[in-house]
Structures are given as C-alpha cells and as structure tokens.
Amino acid sequence: MRWSLCLALGLGALAAAAGQACAQATAEGAAKLQAALEAWQPSVGKLSLDELNDATQRIPVPFSVSDWRVTPDGDGYRVESPGFRWLLSQAVEPLQQPYAISCDSETLRAMPAPEGRFTLSSDRLLSCGLGNVGRITAKSRHVSGTVDPSPGASTEITVTLDQATFGPWETRAPTIDRLVLTRTARSRADGRSDIAARIAISGLSLFFPDGTGTLTIDRVLFDCGMPGFDARGLIRVAVALATDDDSHTAGADSAALQDRLVAALGEASTTTLTAGGLRAERNGIAIKLASLAFGLGYRNLARDSGDVTVRLDADGIATEPAWAYDAWTPTAGTIQISVEDFPIWQIFAASFAGRQMDETAEERLLREARIRFLFDTVRLTAPEAGLDFGGAISTNPDAILGSAGALKLRLTGIDGLVRALQADPKASQAAAGLTMLQVLGRQTTLPDGQSARDYEIVIDPSGKVLVNGADVRALVPKDL
C-alpha cells in the first residue's frame, strides 16, 4: 500500500511537471517577454538609414534598430529580433565611418523557465558587420540567454560565433577561432539600468598589407560596465539630434539636448581590454607579449567636472632578434594615471553632438579647468634597469608654464646603460644626453646592491623647473 501511494504521488508529480512544461504560451507571457527585451535593449524606432548612422555615433551601448515583436507559438514564443548596432569607437579622420558592430534581424525561440523567467536560443547562421572592416561570417553560431521580467532582475544574452572571418579585405582576411558577445542589463527602480557588455575572442590572426607580416593573439577580452545608465533617455535624445528637427535642436535647445545625453551616461563607467599571447612579426622582426591590458574609467561625472583613470599593464615583453641593449629594454611595465577635475561633460557633449572641439577651444577648456594629474604608478622593469615615477601636476593658468607640481623619478641601471652607449660609436648623441641626466641625479644604492639615481622634480609657478634643486632651464643653451 505504501509503495502504491508513493508511485501514485510520483506519477502525479511527473504529470504536473509535464503539463507545466507543455503548457501553451499566452499573450500575457508574450507581453512580459517583449517588455523585458525592450528594456534590455531599447529601440531607436523607425529611422532612415542616414538618421540611423548618425544616431549610432551618439549611443555607446547596443541598441535595437527597430521594435521587438513576441508572439505565442505552441508551448513557447516566437521572438522577432530587430537587429542591433553597437558602437565601439566613433569616426576618426581619415576614416569616415564609426567602428560599430551591426547585425541583421532574426527569429529566436523562447521557452518558459522556472520562476517566471524565459530562455532564448537560436542556431541560425547570421552575417554581421563591423564598420570600416566588412562583414563577419562564421561557420557556426549559437544564441543563448535568460530573460527575467521581474523588477530589479537581470537579463543576459550571449552570441557565440565559431571560425569567424572578416571581409572583404585587401589581403588575407582576419580570422577568429571563437567570438563571444555577452550583454547583461539589470533594471533599477529609477528606470535606469546597470549594463555590462563583454567581447571575448580566442585565436585572432591579422595579416599586414603586402604579406609583410602577421599579428596573432591567443585571447582578447573587452569588458565594459556602466552602472546607472539611462538607455531609453539617451536613445531618445540621440534620435532627436540625429533627425535634426529645428524645433528641438536649435540654439539653446541643442545644448540642453546634449546635456541630457551626457546625463544619461551615469556617474561612472569602466572599460578594460586585455590580451594574452601576442606575437607580431614584420620584416624579420618579432615582438612578443605574454599579456597586455588597457583600462579606462570615469567616476563622479558632473556638469562641472569628473575624474578619469587610465591604466596600462604589459608583461613578458620580448623582441627577436636580440640586440645590444636587451639588458636595458623593458620586459614589463605598469602605468596608471588619474586625472581629477577633468571637464568630461563638455568633451562628451561635443563628441556625442557629432562635432569635435577645435584645438584652440579644447586647449582653452583644459587650461582653464585646473586639472590635476596624479601619476599613481609608472614603473618599467628590464633585466638590468628600472624606472619608477610618481607625483602630481596641476594645470594653472596663472603659472608661467601653465602648470605646477612635484614629481619623483628613480632610474636603476642608468650607469651601465651610459657606459654601453659611450662604447657604441653610433650612439654618441644618446650617450651625451643620458650623461647629463645621469649627472643631475642623486646617486643611491638599493638594498639589493644595485646603483640608482633619484630625481626630485619641481615645476614652480614662477616658471622654474628644478631637478634636485638645480634649475634645468638655466642649463639649456639659449639657442636650443
């Protein structure tokens, strides 16, 4: 009797589960799914091709080029994806097009999942494009993702391309073993979103023109995080600027729109690009890097100022063939510079408005902003040498040189490098210049016994540049 009851309960549970899994999709479920997808990747609406291209240069996150459409389809849902664009960098002379990924519309399959979520999938091949490069084709493609329409929940969708090729190309087309694009968005109660985007590449091969060399990278990872981003607000403003409606974009209204566009970015953002296993070969010379990382971020973005941090890390640097100065050639380095009170808002506003500041206006803006540059870490290391640099400089329009500050520099192994240069007949000028730098330094011995030179550098508001107390400007001949 007990076994019969357990069996009956088990069969009942299986039947209920099967009934839930095979339940017909509903119009209510379609509406929830469509709303969640529109929040994850909003649309610019119906625009002409020129307007779409113009709007693309103002929107630094993926966006849909038209509206999403979700309809019930048996026990699941038919999702008509409108296609998307993703600006990677704006147009820079002499290139007239922005670097933007663009993919065509397609149809996805969505299935209900536990706790009101949905899963997305597709294995259809789809050709995408990368501005200034060409079409991206792949031997296989897979889309997967989870959509959660609950308030405060996140939606994540990943597109994976295998054996991808870029073309057309003047010579051999670049190839990628695997390309994975992932985008996550978590909704906030205030209507903004925490957005994260990632591009992971493995097995990248590039070929220099005329068959002169190759660049191979084992792995590349691009990460971008934008908390508190108002995607809908930014898109509305970008479209208003792109459509060039005089009633909305003339004069003061244009400036107001530009401010609204920058305000939609949120107070902070971080972007990192890391690569591992790099090897470049050209004209018989090879450069290898075990790892390379670049990071850029801003914080405290406000109308009057903001803070920016830039970081560069490199390790395992090597060159082939060997040369006479390998002992003093850096094999690793770290550079991190923070910039406080930087006029990010004005620069973003000009950039997203489709116009670049002229050199005079930009120079005046930077000079009057009283920016502070902090050299948090500047370190280069070589087998028999090293460089450590730090300190801070502030722009000051009242100073003779336009800036003032104090810096510290330590050079390790400079004495050996000077001797090597003096013994090389072809390096006499370099030896003379480095000898003057050597003389200005204060000699010290490090705990490991290495000889080093220390430099305390002061940029005085009166126009003096002091190195260990000596005015170097007075040492430079007047006719130079």
KAURVEN-V971744 format. One record per residue. N is the residue number from 1. RES is the residue in one small letter. PSI is psi as a letter, one per 20 degrees, with the letter a starting at -180 (none if undefined). D_FIRST is the distance of its C-alpha to the first C-alpha in Angstrom with 2 decimals. Layout:
n=N res=RES psi=PSI d_first=D_FIRST
n=N res=RES psi=PSI d_first=D_FIRST
This chain:
n=1 res=m psi=g d_first=0.00
n=2 res=r psi=g d_first=3.82
n=3 res=w psi=h d_first=5.49
n=4 res=s psi=g d_first=5.06
n=5 res=l psi=g d_first=6.24
n=6 res=c psi=g d_first=8.72
n=7 res=l psi=g d_first=9.85
n=8 res=a psi=g d_first=10.53
n=9 res=l psi=g d_first=12.36
n=10 res=g psi=g d_first=14.20
n=11 res=l psi=h d_first=15.35
n=12 res=g psi=g d_first=16.43
n=13 res=a psi=g d_first=18.43
n=14 res=l psi=g d_first=20.02
n=15 res=a psi=g d_first=20.97
n=16 res=a psi=g d_first=22.49
n=17 res=a psi=g d_first=24.37
n=18 res=a psi=h d_first=25.61
n=19 res=g psi=h d_first=26.68
n=20 res=q psi=g d_first=28.57
n=21 res=a psi=h d_first=30.21
n=22 res=c psi=j d_first=31.31
n=23 res=a psi=q d_first=32.44
n=24 res=q psi=q d_first=36.01
n=25 res=a psi=q d_first=38.77
n=26 res=t psi=q d_first=40.56
n=27 res=a psi=h d_first=44.18
n=28 res=e psi=g d_first=43.34
n=29 res=g psi=h d_first=41.87
n=30 res=a psi=g d_first=44.98
n=31 res=a psi=g d_first=47.27
n=32 res=k psi=g d_first=45.61
n=33 res=l psi=g d_first=45.78
n=34 res=q psi=g d_first=49.38
n=35 res=a psi=h d_first=50.46
n=36 res=a psi=h d_first=48.98
n=37 res=l psi=h d_first=50.76
n=38 res=e psi=h d_first=54.00
n=39 res=a psi=h d_first=53.76
n=40 res=w psi=g d_first=53.07
n=41 res=q psi=n d_first=56.06
n=42 res=p psi=r d_first=58.32
n=43 res=s psi=q d_first=60.65
n=44 res=v psi=i d_first=64.43
n=45 res=g psi=b d_first=64.23
n=46 res=k psi=o d_first=66.60
n=47 res=l psi=q d_first=69.63
n=48 res=s psi=r d_first=72.29
n=49 res=l psi=g d_first=72.37
n=50 res=d psi=g d_first=75.31
n=51 res=e psi=h d_first=73.63
n=52 res=l psi=g d_first=70.42
n=53 res=n psi=h d_first=72.40
n=54 res=d psi=g d_first=74.22
n=55 res=a psi=h d_first=71.06
n=56 res=t psi=h d_first=69.43
n=57 res=q psi=i d_first=72.08
n=58 res=r psi=i d_first=71.17
n=59 res=i psi=o d_first=67.36
n=60 res=p psi=j d_first=66.28
n=61 res=v psi=r d_first=62.54
n=62 res=p psi=q d_first=60.65
n=63 res=f psi=q d_first=60.86
n=64 res=s psi=q d_first=59.96
n=65 res=v psi=i d_first=62.85
n=66 res=s psi=a d_first=61.38
n=67 res=d psi=q d_first=58.31
n=68 res=w psi=q d_first=54.64
n=69 res=r psi=p d_first=52.74
n=70 res=v psi=p d_first=48.94
n=71 res=t psi=q d_first=47.31
n=72 res=p psi=q d_first=43.70
n=73 res=d psi=n d_first=42.90
n=74 res=g psi=c d_first=39.51
n=75 res=d psi=j d_first=36.81
n=76 res=g psi=b d_first=39.61
n=77 res=y psi=q d_first=43.22
n=78 res=r psi=o d_first=46.60
n=79 res=v psi=o d_first=48.87
n=80 res=e psi=o d_first=52.57
n=81 res=s psi=p d_first=54.13
n=82 res=p psi=j d_first=57.82
n=83 res=g psi=q d_first=59.10
n=84 res=f psi=r d_first=60.46
n=85 res=r psi=q d_first=63.39
n=86 res=w psi=o d_first=63.58
n=87 res=l psi=p d_first=66.99
n=88 res=l psi=h d_first=67.49
n=89 res=s psi=q d_first=71.21
n=90 res=q psi=r d_first=73.90
n=91 res=a psi=p d_first=76.81
n=92 res=v psi=p d_first=79.50
n=93 res=e psi=q d_first=82.93
n=94 res=p psi=j d_first=83.76
n=95 res=l psi=p d_first=80.22
n=96 res=q psi=i d_first=79.86
n=97 res=q psi=q d_first=76.11
n=98 res=p psi=q d_first=73.43
n=99 res=y psi=o d_first=70.91
n=100 res=a psi=p d_first=67.82
n=101 res=i psi=p d_first=64.68
n=102 res=s psi=p d_first=64.05
n=103 res=c psi=q d_first=61.18
n=104 res=d psi=r d_first=60.90
n=105 res=s psi=q d_first=58.31
n=106 res=e psi=r d_first=55.07
n=107 res=t psi=p d_first=51.63
n=108 res=l psi=r d_first=48.49
n=109 res=r psi=p d_first=44.79
n=110 res=a psi=p d_first=42.70
n=111 res=m psi=q d_first=38.92
n=112 res=p psi=q d_first=36.93
n=113 res=a psi=r d_first=35.52
n=114 res=p psi=q d_first=33.42
n=115 res=e psi=k d_first=35.06
n=116 res=g psi=j d_first=37.41
n=117 res=r psi=r d_first=39.26
n=118 res=f psi=q d_first=40.41
n=119 res=t psi=q d_first=41.09
n=120 res=l psi=q d_first=44.23
n=121 res=s psi=q d_first=45.08
n=122 res=s psi=q d_first=47.73
n=123 res=d psi=j d_first=49.14
n=124 res=r psi=q d_first=52.19
n=125 res=l psi=q d_first=55.57
n=126 res=l psi=p d_first=57.91
n=127 res=s psi=p d_first=61.48
n=128 res=c psi=r d_first=62.55
n=129 res=g psi=q d_first=66.02
n=130 res=l psi=o d_first=67.74
n=131 res=g psi=p d_first=71.02
n=132 res=n psi=i d_first=74.15
n=133 res=v psi=g d_first=72.16
n=134 res=g psi=a d_first=70.66
n=135 res=r psi=q d_first=67.37
n=136 res=i psi=o d_first=64.31
n=137 res=t psi=q d_first=62.49
n=138 res=a psi=q d_first=59.54
n=139 res=k psi=h d_first=57.83
n=140 res=s psi=q d_first=54.40
n=141 res=r psi=q d_first=53.16
n=142 res=h psi=p d_first=49.85
n=143 res=v psi=p d_first=49.06
n=144 res=s psi=q d_first=46.09
n=145 res=g psi=r d_first=45.46
n=146 res=t psi=p d_first=43.38
n=147 res=v psi=p d_first=44.52
n=148 res=d psi=o d_first=43.44
n=149 res=p psi=j d_first=44.90
n=150 res=s psi=q d_first=43.97
n=151 res=p psi=p d_first=47.04
n=152 res=g psi=j d_first=48.26
n=153 res=a psi=r d_first=46.06
n=154 res=s psi=q d_first=47.47
n=155 res=t psi=p d_first=47.63
n=156 res=e psi=p d_first=48.37
n=157 res=i psi=p d_first=49.31
n=158 res=t psi=p d_first=50.48
n=159 res=v psi=p d_first=52.57
n=160 res=t psi=p d_first=52.95
n=161 res=l psi=p d_first=55.77
n=162 res=d psi=q d_first=56.19
n=163 res=q psi=l d_first=59.55
n=164 res=a psi=q d_first=61.47
n=165 res=t psi=q d_first=65.17
n=166 res=f psi=p d_first=67.75
n=167 res=g psi=r d_first=70.53
n=168 res=p psi=r d_first=73.14
n=169 res=w psi=q d_first=74.99
n=170 res=e psi=h d_first=78.62
n=171 res=t psi=b d_first=77.71
n=172 res=r psi=p d_first=74.37
n=173 res=a psi=q d_first=71.51
n=174 res=p psi=q d_first=69.44
n=175 res=t psi=q d_first=66.00
n=176 res=i psi=p d_first=62.74
n=177 res=d psi=g d_first=59.83
n=178 res=r psi=p d_first=57.34
n=179 res=l psi=p d_first=57.83
n=180 res=v psi=p d_first=55.10
n=181 res=l psi=p d_first=55.72
n=182 res=t psi=p d_first=53.38
n=183 res=r psi=p d_first=53.84
n=184 res=t psi=p d_first=51.90
n=185 res=a psi=p d_first=52.59
n=186 res=r psi=p d_first=51.10
n=187 res=s psi=q d_first=52.06
n=188 res=r psi=r d_first=53.69
n=189 res=a psi=h d_first=53.88
n=190 res=d psi=j d_first=57.64
n=191 res=g psi=i d_first=57.22
n=192 res=r psi=r d_first=58.24
n=193 res=s psi=q d_first=56.13
n=194 res=d psi=o d_first=55.81
n=195 res=i psi=p d_first=56.51
n=196 res=a psi=p d_first=56.17
n=197 res=a psi=q d_first=57.29
n=198 res=r psi=p d_first=57.25
n=199 res=i psi=o d_first=58.75
n=200 res=a psi=p d_first=57.84
n=201 res=i psi=p d_first=59.93
n=202 res=s psi=q d_first=59.80
n=203 res=g psi=l d_first=62.41
n=204 res=l psi=p d_first=65.29
n=205 res=s psi=p d_first=68.48
n=206 res=l psi=q d_first=71.70
n=207 res=f psi=p d_first=75.00
n=208 res=f psi=q d_first=78.42
n=209 res=p psi=q d_first=80.96
n=210 res=d psi=k d_first=83.15
n=211 res=g psi=k d_first=80.85
n=212 res=t psi=i d_first=82.27
n=213 res=g psi=r d_first=79.03
n=214 res=t psi=q d_first=75.32
n=215 res=l psi=p d_first=72.97
n=216 res=t psi=q d_first=69.48
n=217 res=i psi=p d_first=66.81
n=218 res=d psi=g d_first=63.54
n=219 res=r psi=q d_first=61.70
n=220 res=v psi=p d_first=62.58
n=221 res=l psi=p d_first=60.63
n=222 res=f psi=p d_first=61.78
n=223 res=d psi=p d_first=60.09
n=224 res=c psi=p d_first=61.01
n=225 res=g psi=p d_first=59.63
n=226 res=m psi=n d_first=60.82
n=227 res=p psi=q d_first=59.19
n=228 res=g psi=k d_first=60.01
n=229 res=f psi=p d_first=61.17
n=230 res=d psi=n d_first=61.86
n=231 res=a psi=g d_first=61.31
n=232 res=r psi=g d_first=61.66
n=233 res=g psi=g d_first=64.80
n=234 res=l psi=g d_first=66.39
n=235 res=i psi=g d_first=65.74
n=236 res=r psi=g d_first=67.24
n=237 res=v psi=g d_first=70.37
n=238 res=a psi=h d_first=70.65
n=239 res=v psi=g d_first=70.52
n=240 res=a psi=g d_first=73.15
n=241 res=l psi=h d_first=75.44
n=242 res=a psi=h d_first=74.78
n=243 res=t psi=i d_first=75.53
n=244 res=d psi=l d_first=78.85
n=245 res=d psi=o d_first=78.95
n=246 res=d psi=h d_first=82.28
n=247 res=s psi=i d_first=81.12
n=248 res=h psi=h d_first=78.48
n=249 res=t psi=j d_first=79.90
n=250 res=a psi=p d_first=83.60
n=251 res=g psi=c d_first=85.25
n=252 res=a psi=h d_first=83.48
n=253 res=d psi=h d_first=80.38
n=254 res=s psi=g d_first=80.06
n=255 res=a psi=h d_first=80.23
n=256 res=a psi=g d_first=77.61
n=257 res=l psi=g d_first=75.27
n=258 res=q psi=h d_first=75.83
n=259 res=d psi=g d_first=74.99
n=260 res=r psi=h d_first=71.79
n=261 res=l psi=g d_first=70.87
n=262 res=v psi=h d_first=71.33
n=263 res=a psi=h d_first=69.53
n=264 res=a psi=i d_first=66.41
n=265 res=l psi=h d_first=66.20
n=266 res=g psi=r d_first=64.93
n=267 res=e psi=i d_first=66.50
n=268 res=a psi=q d_first=65.42
n=269 res=s psi=q d_first=64.56
n=270 res=t psi=p d_first=64.15
n=271 res=t psi=p d_first=64.64
n=272 res=t psi=q d_first=64.44
n=273 res=l psi=o d_first=65.24
n=274 res=t psi=q d_first=64.50
n=275 res=a psi=q d_first=65.23
n=276 res=g psi=q d_first=64.87
n=277 res=g psi=l d_first=66.54
n=278 res=l psi=q d_first=69.62
n=279 res=r psi=o d_first=72.41
n=280 res=a psi=p d_first=75.44
n=281 res=e psi=p d_first=78.06
n=282 res=r psi=p d_first=81.27
n=283 res=n psi=l d_first=84.72
n=284 res=g psi=j d_first=83.94
n=285 res=i psi=p d_first=82.67
n=286 res=a psi=p d_first=79.04
n=287 res=i psi=p d_first=77.40
n=288 res=k psi=q d_first=73.96
n=289 res=l psi=p d_first=71.72
n=290 res=a psi=h d_first=68.52
n=291 res=s psi=q d_first=67.45
n=292 res=l psi=p d_first=68.96
n=293 res=a psi=p d_first=67.65
n=294 res=f psi=p d_first=69.17
n=295 res=g psi=q d_first=67.97
n=296 res=l psi=p d_first=69.28
n=297 res=g psi=q d_first=68.14
n=298 res=y psi=q d_first=69.45
n=299 res=r psi=r d_first=68.53
n=300 res=n psi=k d_first=69.98
n=301 res=l psi=p d_first=71.08
n=302 res=a psi=r d_first=73.32
n=303 res=r psi=h d_first=76.23
n=304 res=d psi=h d_first=78.85
n=305 res=s psi=r d_first=77.38
n=306 res=g psi=r d_first=74.43
n=307 res=d psi=q d_first=73.63
n=308 res=v psi=q d_first=73.12
n=309 res=t psi=p d_first=72.05
n=310 res=v psi=p d_first=72.69
n=311 res=r psi=q d_first=71.51
n=312 res=l psi=p d_first=72.16
n=313 res=d psi=p d_first=70.81
n=314 res=a psi=q d_first=71.76
n=315 res=d psi=q d_first=71.11
n=316 res=g psi=k d_first=71.98
n=317 res=i psi=p d_first=75.09
n=318 res=a psi=q d_first=77.07
n=319 res=t psi=q d_first=79.85
n=320 res=e psi=p d_first=81.16
n=321 res=p psi=r d_first=83.78
n=322 res=a psi=q d_first=84.72
n=323 res=w psi=r d_first=87.79
n=324 res=a psi=i d_first=90.19
n=325 res=y psi=k d_first=88.49
n=326 res=d psi=h d_first=84.86
n=327 res=a psi=h d_first=85.07
n=328 res=w psi=j d_first=85.65
n=329 res=t psi=p d_first=83.37
n=330 res=p psi=p d_first=80.23
n=331 res=t psi=i d_first=76.95
n=332 res=a psi=q d_first=74.82
n=333 res=g psi=q d_first=75.32
n=334 res=t psi=p d_first=73.82
n=335 res=i psi=p d_first=75.42
n=336 res=q psi=p d_first=74.05
n=337 res=i psi=p d_first=76.23
n=338 res=s psi=q d_first=75.33
n=339 res=v psi=o d_first=77.37
n=340 res=e psi=q d_first=77.52
n=341 res=d psi=l d_first=78.90
n=342 res=f psi=p d_first=78.81
n=343 res=p psi=m d_first=79.43
n=344 res=i psi=g d_first=76.20
n=345 res=w psi=g d_first=75.98
n=346 res=q psi=h d_first=79.37
n=347 res=i psi=g d_first=78.81
n=348 res=f psi=g d_first=75.39
n=349 res=a psi=g d_first=76.86
n=350 res=a psi=g d_first=79.68
n=351 res=s psi=g d_first=77.43
n=352 res=f psi=i d_first=74.81
n=353 res=a psi=i d_first=77.59
n=354 res=g psi=j d_first=78.65
n=355 res=r psi=q d_first=81.80
n=356 res=q psi=q d_first=82.73
n=357 res=m psi=q d_first=85.09
n=358 res=d psi=r d_first=88.52
n=359 res=e psi=h d_first=89.61
n=360 res=t psi=g d_first=91.97
n=361 res=a psi=g d_first=89.41
n=362 res=e psi=g d_first=86.74
n=363 res=e psi=g d_first=89.25
n=364 res=r psi=g d_first=90.37
n=365 res=l psi=g d_first=86.80
n=366 res=l psi=h d_first=85.92
n=367 res=r psi=h d_first=89.23
n=368 res=e psi=i d_first=88.90
n=369 res=a psi=i d_first=85.24
n=370 res=r psi=l d_first=86.00
n=371 res=i psi=q d_first=83.12
n=372 res=r psi=p d_first=82.14
n=373 res=f psi=p d_first=81.20
n=374 res=l psi=o d_first=79.29
n=375 res=f psi=n d_first=79.28
n=376 res=d psi=g d_first=76.13
n=377 res=t psi=p d_first=75.98
n=378 res=v psi=o d_first=78.37
n=379 res=r psi=p d_first=78.07
n=380 res=l psi=p d_first=79.11
n=381 res=t psi=q d_first=78.90
n=382 res=a psi=r d_first=80.68
n=383 res=p psi=h d_first=81.12
n=384 res=e psi=k d_first=84.39
n=385 res=a psi=r d_first=84.49
n=386 res=g psi=q d_first=82.65
n=387 res=l psi=p d_first=83.06
n=388 res=d psi=p d_first=81.65
n=389 res=f psi=q d_first=82.55
n=390 res=g psi=r d_first=81.64
n=391 res=g psi=a d_first=82.98
n=392 res=a psi=q d_first=83.40
n=393 res=i psi=p d_first=85.85
n=394 res=s psi=p d_first=86.25
n=395 res=t psi=q d_first=88.12
n=396 res=n psi=o d_first=91.02
n=397 res=p psi=i d_first=93.42
n=398 res=d psi=i d_first=96.00
n=399 res=a psi=q d_first=96.05
n=400 res=i psi=g d_first=98.73
n=401 res=l psi=j d_first=96.21
n=402 res=g psi=j d_first=93.63
n=403 res=s psi=r d_first=91.24
n=404 res=a psi=q d_first=91.16
n=405 res=g psi=a d_first=88.94
n=406 res=a psi=p d_first=88.51
n=407 res=l psi=q d_first=86.94
n=408 res=k psi=p d_first=86.48
n=409 res=l psi=p d_first=86.63
n=410 res=r psi=p d_first=86.30
n=411 res=l psi=p d_first=87.29
n=412 res=t psi=p d_first=86.46
n=413 res=g psi=j d_first=88.31
n=414 res=i psi=h d_first=90.99
n=415 res=d psi=g d_first=93.78
n=416 res=g psi=h d_first=92.55
n=417 res=l psi=h d_first=92.15
n=418 res=v psi=g d_first=95.70
n=419 res=r psi=h d_first=97.09
n=420 res=a psi=h d_first=95.27
n=421 res=l psi=h d_first=96.61
n=422 res=q psi=h d_first=100.13
n=423 res=a psi=i d_first=100.08
n=424 res=d psi=o d_first=99.15
n=425 res=p psi=h d_first=102.25
n=426 res=k psi=i d_first=100.12
n=427 res=a psi=k d_first=98.49
n=428 res=s psi=g d_first=101.60
n=429 res=q psi=g d_first=100.86
n=430 res=a psi=h d_first=97.28
n=431 res=a psi=g d_first=98.58
n=432 res=a psi=g d_first=101.17
n=433 res=g psi=g d_first=98.70
n=434 res=l psi=h d_first=96.19
n=435 res=t psi=g d_first=99.02
n=436 res=m psi=g d_first=99.87
n=437 res=l psi=h d_first=96.24
n=438 res=q psi=g d_first=96.24
n=439 res=v psi=h d_first=99.36
n=440 res=l psi=h d_first=97.91
n=441 res=g psi=q d_first=94.88
n=442 res=r psi=o d_first=94.67
n=443 res=q psi=p d_first=93.97
n=444 res=t psi=q d_first=91.17
n=445 res=t psi=p d_first=89.34
n=446 res=l psi=r d_first=85.55
n=447 res=p psi=h d_first=83.63
n=448 res=d psi=j d_first=83.01
n=449 res=g psi=i d_first=86.75
n=450 res=q psi=q d_first=86.91
n=451 res=s psi=p d_first=89.80
n=452 res=a psi=r d_first=89.07
n=453 res=r psi=p d_first=91.05
n=454 res=d psi=q d_first=90.06
n=455 res=y psi=p d_first=91.19
n=456 res=e psi=o d_first=91.08
n=457 res=i psi=p d_first=91.78
n=458 res=v psi=p d_first=92.86
n=459 res=i psi=o d_first=93.56
n=460 res=d psi=q d_first=95.87
n=461 res=p psi=h d_first=96.30
n=462 res=s psi=i d_first=100.03
n=463 res=g psi=i d_first=99.48
n=464 res=k psi=q d_first=99.58
n=465 res=v psi=o d_first=97.10
n=466 res=l psi=p d_first=97.19
n=467 res=v psi=o d_first=95.80
n=468 res=n psi=k d_first=96.03
n=469 res=g psi=i d_first=98.78
n=470 res=a psi=p d_first=100.84
n=471 res=d psi=o d_first=101.39
n=472 res=v psi=h d_first=100.47
n=473 res=r psi=h d_first=102.01
n=474 res=a psi=i d_first=105.37
n=475 res=l psi=i d_first=104.85
n=476 res=v psi=p d_first=104.41
n=477 res=p psi=q d_first=107.76
n=478 res=k psi=h d_first=108.77
n=479 res=d psi=j d_first=109.27
n=480 res=l psi=none d_first=105.64
